[in-house]
Amino acid sequence: MAGSSDWKQTGVAPFNIDAVADIGGSISGIHSFGAAPGTLTASVMIGGVTTDQLGTALNAWVLAAWTPDCGLYGWLTAAASHPALINEAPHKLTYLAGPGGGILGHALQIVVPSASSEPVTAHADGGATFAEWSDSRTNNPRSDHGLNADLTLTASFRSTGGVPISWFNDHGFTLAEGEDWSDLDARDPHAKGMSLLEEFVAMTDPADPNSRFRADIHQFGSPNIINVEPNSPERVYSLFYSTTLKEGEWLPVPGQQTIPGGAPLQDTRQPPVFYRVKVALPD
């Protein structure tokens, strides 16, 4: 059979199954059949395999998994060969891709609890990488087992610099012809000396030409208090000092490296001393 096969199941016992071929394919035999527990009455050709009458040894037909060939959505298996599958209610498993990528494999699957889904891969577009699934898992490819309800999972992607593609979309930045997502990392839309990657890391507003990452000495004393703006718990901050402002003579302030945001930085040195602050994504 060429093309693909859709199915639908109504009722609990008996099972009613319709096999429908897409354009370019056909189904041999009875297109619609029912199977009460203990019986099976139909012969249907799906993906080149004939589901013949196998007698009362079968308790039911169940949709067990997806087939990897013929472009089919699903295949039927005899419950007699898989006793654990008998009368199990199947669940719908949907894999979606957020902006910046797609899904390789069967994005829509029907799986019973004791079966595993076919693996799928979240495939990133040019200049992007896979980040994680919506359940926070990062395995890619992935397969799922033990479903007890319908489940939808969405893959998210980020640029090679680490910017979520959704962040670009949320701020209205799109790819120009010939660009990939790494090109957006380097774009400076307002010529303010900050790339979009730097705007994301610093958490400044890329739509505001006056929004910049700033640091100032809030208090001189013991210690000196250095405020940064923006300051977020989602970023880490490192404090450096120099007494000359010469390039290459900036030294890290002990105990003030990769500090989670939300509070000021501090140092016990007394002026004349100069400070600068580095903001970064946490590891």
N, C-alpha and C positions, 0 to 999 in steps of 0.2 A: 504494500500500500504506500503510495506517495502521499504527501501532504501531512495533515495532523489529525488527531482524534480528540474530540471533546467528549466529556461524559457528564451525566447528571444522575443522582441517586435520589429516589423519593421513597418515603416510608422506611420502616425498619425491617419487617419481615412480611412478605417477601421483599427482596431487593429488586428495584426496577432500574435497568441500566440502558441508556440510549447511547449508541456509538454514531457519531456524525463526522463525516470526512470534510475537510476543507477543499477549496478549489484545487484541482490537480491531483486529487486522490479519490479513493472509493473504498467502501467496506463490502467484503464478500459475506454473504449469508444474512442472517436475521439482524436487522439494525437495532431492534429493541427487544429485550428479553427480561424475564424475571426469574429469580432463583430463590425459592423458599428453602429454609434449613432442611438439609437432607436430600435435596433434589437439584438438578441443573438441566435446563432445557434450552439449549441454543448452540449453534456453531457460528462463530463470528470471526472474520479475519481482521486482525489488528497488527499492523507493522510486520506482515508476513507470517504471523503465528496464528494458527487456527485454535480457537477455544472450543474443542469438541465436547460432546456429551460424555462426561466422565463418571456418571452414575451416582448412586446415593452415598458413596464414600465422602463426597464433598458436602460440607455444611453450608457454604455460601461462596459467592464470589466477592472479593473485596479489592478495592483499589489500593495497591500496596506501595507503589513508588512511581517514579518517572523513568521512562526509557531514555537512554542516551542516544539512540539512533532513530532514523526515519523522521526526525523533527516532531515526534509525537509529544503530546502533553502527558500521556499516562499509559500504563499498561495494566492489564488485569492478571491476577494470579490466583491459583486455586488454593483455597484455605486449607485443604487437606495437607498440602506440602508445608504450610506455615501455621501450625495449630494456634500459635499465640495471636494470630491475626483474626481469628474467627470472631465475628460480630463486633470488632472494635470500630468505634466511630472515627472516621477520618477527619483531619483538620486541615484547614487551608493555611499554607505557608507562603508568604509573599515577600520577595526581596526587591527593594527599591534602591535607586541611586539618587543621591542629592546632586547639586550642581558640581560639575567638574569631573564626571565619570559616568560609568554605566555598569551593567551587570552582564557577565558572561556565564551562560548556563541557563537553566530553566528558572525564570524569575517567579513563576507561579507554580506551586507544587501542592499536591494533596498527599498527606502522609498520615498513616495510622500511628498510634503512640509507640508501638514496639518496633517500628521501622525507622530507618534513617533517611533523611532527604538526600538527594543528589547534591554533590558539592557545587557551589557557585563561587565565582570570583568577582570582586569589586575591581573594575578596571579603570584606572585614572586616565584622563585626557593629558595631552602634552603639557609639560610644565607643572603637573600636579602629581600628588601621591595620595594613596589611600590613608585615611586617618583612623577611623573606627566605625563600628556599627552602632546603631541607636541603643543597643543593650550594653554598650561599653566594651564589647569584645573586640579584639584586634586581629584574630586569626583570619587569614585570607590566603587561600580559599577557606570556606567554612561549610560544614554540614550540621544539621540539627537532628536531635533524637529525643524521644520521650515527650512529644507535644501533647498537652492536655487541653489545648484551646487553640483557636485560630491565632496566628502570629504574623505581624508585619515588622520587618526589619529594614532599616534604611542605612545605606553606606554613606559616610561623609568623606570629603576630600579636602586637601589643603595644597597650597602652592609649594614649590620646592623650598621656598624660604620659610614656610610654616604658617602662612596666612590661610585661615579657613576660606574656602571658595564662597561659602555663604556670606562671609563678611564683605567680600567684594560686591556681591549681589545686593546685600542690604544697604550698601552705600552708593549703589547706582553705577558701579564700574563694570564695564563689559569689555570683551576682547575686541580689538580692532582687527581688520583683515590681516592675516599673516602672523598675528600674535598668539602666544600661548600664555598660560597662567604665570609663568616666571617673568614674562614681560610686565605684567601688572605689578609684580613685586617692586620693580625698579621705577615705575611711573611716579612723577612728581606733578600732580595736576595743577597745583597753584604756584609752582616755582618758589616754594618757600624753603627749599633745601632739605626737604624730608621726603623720602620715597614712601610709597604706600606700605611697604614692609615695615619701615621705621615708624610710620604712623600707627600701624597695628600694634607693634611691640610697645610703643610709648603710651598707647591708648589716647592719643590726641584725636581731634575731630578732623578727618580729611576734607570735610566740606567747608571748614573755617580757616581762611588764610592766616588768622591771628592765633590759632590754637597751636601751641608749641610746648615742648617738654622743658620745664624750668626747674632750677634749684637755687635756693638762697639760704644764707646763714640767718636763721631765725633768732638765734641767741648766741652772744659771745659769752664765754665763761668756762666753767669746768663742769660739764663738758660744753663744747660748742654744739648747738642743735642745728641741723641742716634739714630743711623741708624740701620736698620735691612735689611737683604738680605736673600731671596727674600722679596720684599715688594709690595703687590698688593691691589688694591681697592676691590678685591673680598674676602678679609680676614679682620679680626679685630685683633688688637694688644693691649696687656695690659702690662704696665711697673710696675715692682716691684723693691724694693731696700732693701739693708741690709748693716749694718756697721760691721758685724762680719763674714758673710758667714756661720753661723751656720744654720743647717737645722731647719726649723720651724720659723725662724726669718725674713722671707721675707715679707715685707709689701707693699700694693698697693700704688703707687704714685697717689695722688689725681688728678682727672681730666685727667688721662692717662689710663683709663680702657675701653676696647672694642672700641678702636679708629679705624675707617676705615683706611685701608692702603693707601699708596700713598704719605705720608709725614713723616718726622722724628718724633720720640717721644721726649719729653723734660721734664726737672725737674730743679728746682731752688736750690736744695741742693748742697752743696760744698763737694768736696772730704775731707777725705776718705769716699767714699760710693761706693757700688757695685750694679750693675743692672742685672736684667734678664728680658727677654721678653717672653710672652706667645702669640702664634698665635692660632687662632680658626676660625671656620666657623661662619659667621654671623647667627643670629637667623632667 
